[in-house]
């Protein structure tokens, strides 16, 4: 409850997006929130916190200094009033409607624009909901009736939300806005909402770091150990940086070298220590903004092998990586061994 007391909804405007119409229906007056609207306030407060702190939230930065949404919000921050807020709400709504109308979207719904103070920091909160129907029972007559366009429960998944700061630090790497779009498939970026409408891009996160670390590790370790089978190195990296693993980069890279450096190498421990340190130091020099402790976040659940000219393609799910063995024999032929428990056989379909 203490967090919720730090959230104050200053203004609220309600707009409707019906893509079958020529334009949106925009609010002409501020919705008068007061102490009698506790349930409504709790609804928006819950979704505000979910957008700010939820696991699906993306920290973003506006792509350009003159991004449309940023310009409009910044202009409002200079001259706040009910009239200016309604003007901002109208512009944000019409902009979204136009973009959706010109796309393949058929997702009509309700679009809320709120002015919020969170821990005394001012911001604009926008939330787009799809229409929903419900059933209400009349206790006095024991009858039911259908209610149209009701709001989802506070615990329901909402489609698109964004918290947009009204104060920006142009040279800072801090986020300008926080975006949540659960309508997208898990792991996919919310390109329409983030890139097209908000004109923003995602800042550094675990997924971005994971992707870059794995790319660098495969390139560098293969170069450091040219006589070790590439399959062995790649599989070791994939195991070490498996999805949702907690990573401490220096330790993880050292583990990769421990698994791949030949046991008979002279001064093996010294070589592993120096190679691990050189990798991490080089990585941080190349990517100074990256942290070295993160949770591996991967969407690539498939391991792929491919012949140079694409004559042969072989892939399998990472979940069975322990039952697939790929190695090179003395004549440099690649030998693939598949555990019999997988029931591997020719597809005759």
N, C-alpha and C positions, 0 to 999 in steps of 0.2 A: 504493500500500500504506500510505502514511503516514496517509491519511484513515481507512482501515479500522482501524488501530491505535487510533484515537480513539473507536472504537465498542465499547462493552462491553455484551453482553447479560447482564443480571443475573438475569432470570427469564423463563420461557417456559411458557405453558399452551396446550394444543391442544384445540379444541372442534369438534364436528361439527354441521352444520346440514342436517337432512333435513326438507324441508317437507312430506313425506308423513306425518311423525310429529306427535305432539301437542306436542312440545317438543324442544329441542336436547339433544345429549349433551355434557355439560360435563366438563372435566378435574377430577379429584379430587386430583391431585398435580402438583407442579412437574416439568417435563421436565428431567432431570439433564444439562444440557449440560456437556461437559468437553473436554479437549484431543483426545479421540478423535473428536469430532464436527466436525472442521474443515470438511467439505463442507456440513453443515447450517448452521454458523455463517456460512460464506461466502454461502450462499443468502439468509439473512435480512439479512446485512450489505449485500449487493448491492441488495436491494429497499428497504432503509432509505435508502441513499444516493440511489437513483432517486426515492424519494418526497420526500426533502428537497431535492434539487437538480435533478431532472429537468425537462425542458421542459414536461411535462404537469402539473406541480405547481401547485396553487392555494394561495396564502397566505390563511388565513381567520381570522376572529374569531368567537367565540361570540356568538350573537344576544342572549342574555340572561345576566345574571350567575348565574342559577340554572338554566342549561341542564343537562339530566339528565346528559350525559356529563361535563361540566365538574365538576359537583357530586361525582360518584362518583370521578373521578380526583383531585380536590382532597382528598377525604376520605382516599383511600389515601395520598397524599403525606405526610399528618400521622402516619400510623401504618403504616409499612411492615413487612411480615412475610410469610412464605410463606402463612399463613392468610388474611391480608387481601388478598394478591394473587389468590389463588384465588377469593375472594369477589368481587373486582373483575372478574376474568375471567368468572365466572358471570353477573354482572349485565349486563356489556356484551354477552355472547353472547345471553342471554335477551331483552334489549331489541331487538337486531337481529332475532332470530328472530320476535318478536312483530310487528314492523313489516313484515317480509317476508311473514309469514303472512297479514297483513291487506291485502296489496297484490296486484297481478297477477303478482308475481315467481314464477318457478318455478326459480330459480337456487339449488339446494342446493349444499353445498360444505363446505369446512373453514375454520374461523375461528381464527386465531392471535392471542394477546395476549402482548405482550412488554414487559418493563421494560428500558429501554435508557438508557445514559449516552452522550451524544454530545458530545465535547469537554467532558466533566464536567458537562454540562447534563442533568438527569434528564427522562425523558419516557416515555410509554406509546406503543408502536407496535402498531397493529392491522392485520392483513392478511387479506383474505378471498379464497379461491381456489375456483374451480369444480373439480369432480372431473375427473380425467384418467386414461386408461388408457395403458399402455405395454407394450412387448415386451422381455423379457430373454432372452439366450442363455446356455445352460449350456455353457461351453467343454469341460468334461470329457465330456459326452455328446452335444454338438453338437445340442441340442434347444432349442426356444424355449417360453416360457410367457408368458401375459398377466398383467401386474401391474395391479391396480385401485387407484384413489385415490393415484396417485403425484404428487409435486410437480412442477410444470413446471421446465424448465431455468431457470437464473438469468437467462438472456437473454430468456426468454419474457415476453409481456405478462401481467401479473397484473391482476385486476379492480379491487379496491378496497383502498386502503391509506390510513392516516392516522397522522401523528405528532402526539401530543397533549402539549403541555407540562404539567408538573406545577407550574410556578411562573408566575403571571400578573401582569401589570402592568395594572391595571384602567383607568388613564387613558392608557395608551400606545397608539399606533397600530401597535405591533408585533403580529405574528401570534400567536394562541393555539395554532394548529395548522396543519399542512401536509397537504393532501389530494390524492390522485391517484386518478382513476377513469377508466381507459382503456376501460372497457366502454361508456361513452357515446360517441355519435358525435362526430367531431371538431368542435370549436367549440360544442358544447352543454354547458351547465353540468350538473354531477353533482347534480341537484336531490334525488334520492332519498337518496343517501348524505350529502351535505353538509347539506341543509336539514332533512330529516325525521329521519334518524338522529343526526347529529352536532349538529343545531340550530345551525348556523354559517352564516356568509355570507362571500363572497369579499371580500377587501380590494382596494384600488386596484391595478390592473394595466394593462398596455398596451392591452388591449381596452377597458377602461372609459374610459381617457383618450382613446383614439382616437374612441370614440363621442361623447364629450362635446365634444371639440375640433371635430369635423366639424359637430355640431349648432350650436354657437356660431358657427362660421365662416360657415355658410350664412345664419344669421339676421343677423349683424352686417354682413357684406360686402354682402348684398342691401340693407340699410338705408343703408349708406354710399354705395352706387352705384345709386341708384334708376333711373337712366336707362340702365343697362347691361342687356342681355338676361339674364334670370335663368338661362336655359339655359347661357349662356356662363360665368357665375359658378359654377354648380353643377358643371359639367363640369370647370372648372379646379381646384376644390377636390377633386373625386374623383380627378383625375389626380395632384395633389400629394400626397394622402394615400392613395395606392394601397397595397394590402395588402403588408406586409413592407418598406415604405419606411422608411429611418431618418430620423426627424424631428427637426429643431431648430426649435421653434415659430416663433421670430421670423423665421428665414430662409424657412420654408415659407409663412407668411402673406404675407411680402413678395413671394414668387414669385407667389402668387395675385393680388395687386394688380398686379404687373408685367404679368400676362397679361390683366387685365380692365380696368384704367384706360385710358380713351381716350388715344391718343398725342398728341392736340392739346390736352389739358388744360393750363391755365396752371399753372406751377410743379409740374409732374407729379411730379418726383422728391421734392420736399419733401412733397407730398401723400401719396405712397406711404410715405415714411419715417414721417411722423407717424401715418398711419392704422395702419401695422403696429405701431408702438410702443403706440398707444392700445389696439389689440386685445389685445396680449399683457399689458399692464398691467391692463386690465380683466378679462381672463380669470383672471389670478393673484389678483386681489382677490376674485373670485367663488369661485375654487377654490384656496385657499391651499395645499392639500396635494398638488396636482398638480405633477409635474415637467414641464419644458418640452422635455426630450429623451427620446424614446421610439421604439419601433418600431411603426409603424402596423399594427394587428391588426384585420382586418375579416372578417366572415362574410357581409356583404351583397354578393354578387357580381353583383347584378342592378341595372341602372338602370331606373327606372320613371317614366313620365309618365302623368298622368291628367287627364281633363277635370273641371271643377268639379263636375258632377253625375254623374260616373262613366259618361257615355255612351261615352267612348273611353278605352281603356287600352292603353298601349304600353310594352314593356319589352325590354331586351336585355342580354346578358352584358357585363360591363365589359371583357372581353378584346378586344372589337371596337369600343371607344368611339371609336377613331381613324377608323373607317369609317362612323360615324353622325354626321350633322350636323343639329342642331336649331337653327333660327333664326326670327326674327320679321321679316316683310316690312314694307313701309311702311304697310300697312293693318292691321298688328297680327295678321295671320294667322300661324300657326305652320307653318313649312315644314320637313319632315323629308326629308333626303336620305340614302339608303342606298346604299353603294357596291355596284356591280354584282357584284363578286367574291363577295359573300355569297349570291348566288342567291336573293334575296328574292322570294317569290311567295305567292299566296293558298293557304291550307290548305283543301283540298277534302274532307278526311276528315269 
